[in-house]
Amino acid sequence: MNPEIITVVSGLPRSGTSMMMNMLAAGGMSLLTDALRAADEDNPKGYFELQRVKQLDKDNSWLPEARGKAVKIVSPLLRHLPQQHRYKIIFMLRDLNEILASQKQMLIRRGEPTDTVADEKMAQMFRKHLSDIEKWLGEQANISVLYVDYGLVLDDAGRYARAINAFVSGELDVEKMASVADKSLHRQQR
């Protein structure tokens, strides 16, 4: 692993970022997490988050700790990554209807309202965000991106584990990576 590169797992919420972090960890990559958010029914294998990431727009002093490791950063925060670092971003993609269904189920379990924004309006906002962030990422000289579809990983975990390994380092255990892609957790499907 290149000790200077920060590997970022990103995407919309509920797009498979936790699964990807779990795959990287299983393959032997060090993660930058704080284990403050415990596994639950929505993510039974864990969230693999770092709370300081949520303040990236105000404080990025922790980023040097991520060199040579993987950290999860939701896509709306990517624009706050400082230029002085080099990043390899694994950007998770998932069918928007599945993302919306997964978010709705999570809100129901938490007892939170699910009707604050209509699904079509939310899908439209997500599509615009994804288009904008893909364009922005393509313009960044210090960022390399691998787009990975959540459903396709579950269908052929070995193939995607090899591609992800080649992208990040070539040093990960692809069999162990593939073994943690759990189809039983693909609960909201089209």
C-alpha positions as CSV (number, residue, x, y, z in Angstrom):
1,M,0.0,0.0,0.0
2,N,1.3,3.4,-0.9
3,P,1.7,5.2,2.5
4,E,1.0,8.6,1.0
5,I,-2.4,7.8,-0.7
6,I,-5.7,8.1,1.2
7,T,-8.2,5.5,0.0
8,V,-11.7,6.9,0.3
9,V,-14.9,4.8,0.1
10,S,-17.7,7.1,-0.9
11,G,-21.2,7.2,-2.4
12,L,-24.7,8.2,-1.4
13,P,-25.9,7.0,2.0
14,R,-27.2,3.4,1.8
15,S,-25.2,2.7,-1.4
16,G,-22.9,-0.1,0.0
17,T,-20.1,1.9,1.5
18,S,-20.1,-0.1,4.7
19,M,-19.9,-3.4,2.7
20,M,-16.9,-1.9,0.8
21,M,-15.1,-0.9,4.0
22,N,-15.7,-4.4,5.3
23,M,-14.3,-5.9,2.1
24,L,-11.2,-3.7,2.3
25,A,-10.6,-4.6,6.0
26,A,-11.1,-8.3,5.2
27,G,-8.5,-8.0,2.4
28,G,-5.9,-6.6,4.8
29,M,-6.2,-2.8,4.4
30,S,-6.1,-0.7,7.5
31,L,-9.1,1.5,8.1
32,L,-9.5,4.8,9.8
33,T,-12.6,4.5,12.0
34,D,-13.6,5.2,15.5
35,A,-16.2,2.4,16.2
36,L,-18.6,5.0,17.8
37,R,-21.5,3.9,15.6
38,A,-22.3,0.3,16.5
39,A,-23.7,-2.3,14.2
40,D,-27.5,-2.5,14.1
41,E,-30.3,-4.1,12.1
42,D,-29.6,-1.7,9.2
43,N,-25.9,-2.5,9.0
44,P,-25.4,-5.8,11.0
45,K,-21.7,-6.0,10.1
46,G,-21.0,-2.4,11.2
47,Y,-20.8,1.1,9.7
48,F,-17.0,1.6,9.7
49,E,-17.3,5.3,10.2
50,L,-15.2,8.1,11.7
51,Q,-17.3,10.8,13.3
52,R,-14.7,13.5,12.5
53,V,-15.5,13.0,8.8
54,K,-18.9,14.8,9.3
55,Q,-17.0,18.0,10.1
56,L,-14.7,17.8,7.0
57,D,-15.9,21.1,5.7
58,K,-14.7,22.8,9.0
59,D,-11.8,20.6,10.1
60,N,-9.6,18.4,8.0
61,S,-6.7,18.2,10.4
62,W,-7.2,14.5,10.9
63,L,-6.7,13.6,7.2
64,P,-3.0,12.9,7.5
65,E,-3.9,10.0,9.8
66,A,-5.7,8.4,6.8
67,R,-2.6,8.1,4.6
68,G,-2.1,4.5,3.7
69,K,-5.6,3.6,5.1
70,A,-9.2,3.6,4.0
71,V,-11.8,6.1,5.3
72,K,-15.5,6.4,4.5
73,I,-16.7,9.8,3.4
74,V,-20.2,10.3,2.0
75,S,-20.2,11.9,-1.4
76,P,-21.6,15.4,-0.4
77,L,-18.4,15.9,1.6
78,L,-15.9,15.0,-1.2
79,R,-15.6,18.6,-2.4
80,H,-14.0,19.5,1.0
81,L,-11.0,17.2,0.4
82,P,-7.9,19.4,0.5
83,Q,-5.7,19.4,-2.7
84,Q,-2.4,18.7,-0.9
85,H,-3.3,15.0,-0.5
86,R,-3.6,12.2,-3.1
87,Y,-6.8,10.1,-3.1
88,K,-8.0,6.9,-4.6
89,I,-11.8,6.9,-4.3
90,I,-13.9,3.8,-4.5
91,F,-17.3,5.3,-5.4
92,M,-20.3,3.1,-4.7
93,L,-23.2,3.2,-7.0
94,R,-26.6,1.6,-6.3
95,D,-30.1,1.8,-7.9
96,L,-31.7,4.9,-6.6
97,N,-35.0,3.1,-5.9
98,E,-33.1,0.7,-3.7
99,I,-31.3,3.5,-1.9
100,L,-34.6,5.3,-1.2
101,A,-36.3,2.0,0.0
102,S,-33.3,1.3,2.3
103,Q,-33.3,4.8,3.7
104,K,-37.1,4.6,4.3
105,Q,-36.7,1.3,6.1
106,M,-33.9,2.7,8.3
107,L,-36.1,5.7,9.2
108,I,-39.0,3.5,10.0
109,R,-36.8,1.4,12.4
110,R,-35.7,4.6,14.1
111,G,-39.2,5.9,14.4
112,E,-38.4,8.9,12.3
113,P,-40.7,10.5,9.6
114,T,-40.4,9.0,6.1
115,D,-42.5,11.5,4.2
116,T,-40.5,14.8,4.6
117,V,-39.4,14.7,0.9
118,A,-41.2,12.8,-1.9
119,D,-39.2,9.8,-3.3
120,E,-39.2,11.3,-6.8
121,K,-38.0,14.7,-5.6
122,M,-35.3,12.9,-3.5
123,A,-34.3,10.8,-6.5
124,Q,-34.1,13.9,-8.7
125,M,-31.8,15.5,-6.1
126,F,-29.6,12.4,-5.9
127,R,-29.3,12.2,-9.7
128,K,-28.2,15.9,-9.9
129,H,-25.7,15.4,-7.1
130,L,-24.2,12.3,-8.7
131,S,-23.9,14.0,-12.0
132,D,-22.3,17.1,-10.4
133,I,-19.9,15.1,-8.2
134,E,-18.8,12.8,-11.1
135,K,-18.0,15.9,-13.2
136,W,-16.1,17.5,-10.3
137,L,-14.1,14.3,-9.5
138,G,-13.1,14.0,-13.2
139,E,-11.5,17.5,-12.9
140,Q,-9.3,16.7,-9.9
141,A,-5.7,15.9,-10.7
142,N,-5.0,14.5,-7.2
143,I,-8.0,12.1,-7.3
144,S,-8.4,8.7,-9.0
145,V,-11.8,7.1,-9.0
146,L,-13.1,3.6,-9.4
147,Y,-16.9,3.4,-9.7
148,V,-18.4,0.2,-8.3
149,D,-22.0,-1.0,-8.5
150,Y,-23.2,-2.5,-5.2
151,G,-25.5,-5.0,-6.9
152,L,-22.8,-6.2,-9.3
153,V,-20.4,-6.8,-6.5
154,L,-22.9,-9.0,-4.8
155,D,-23.5,-10.9,-8.1
156,D,-19.7,-11.4,-8.8
157,A,-17.7,-10.5,-5.6
158,G,-14.6,-12.3,-6.8
159,R,-14.3,-10.3,-10.0
160,Y,-14.9,-7.0,-8.2
161,A,-12.5,-7.8,-5.4
162,R,-9.8,-8.3,-8.0
163,A,-10.6,-5.0,-9.7
164,I,-10.7,-3.1,-6.4
165,N,-7.4,-4.7,-5.3
166,A,-5.7,-3.7,-8.5
167,F,-7.0,-0.2,-8.1
168,V,-5.9,0.3,-4.5
169,S,-2.7,-1.6,-4.1
170,G,-2.5,-5.1,-5.6
171,E,-1.6,-6.3,-2.1
172,L,-5.0,-7.3,-0.7
173,D,-6.4,-10.8,-0.2
174,V,-9.1,-10.9,-2.8
175,E,-10.6,-14.2,-1.6
176,K,-11.2,-12.8,1.9
177,M,-12.5,-9.6,0.3
178,A,-15.0,-11.5,-1.8
179,S,-16.1,-13.6,1.2
180,V,-17.6,-10.7,3.1
181,A,-19.9,-9.5,0.2
182,D,-23.1,-10.8,1.7
183,K,-26.1,-11.2,-0.6
184,S,-28.5,-11.7,2.3
185,L,-28.0,-8.0,3.2
186,H,-29.3,-6.9,-0.2
187,R,-32.8,-6.5,1.3
188,Q,-34.2,-3.7,-0.8
189,Q,-34.1,-4.9,-4.4
190,R,-35.8,-3.7,-7.6
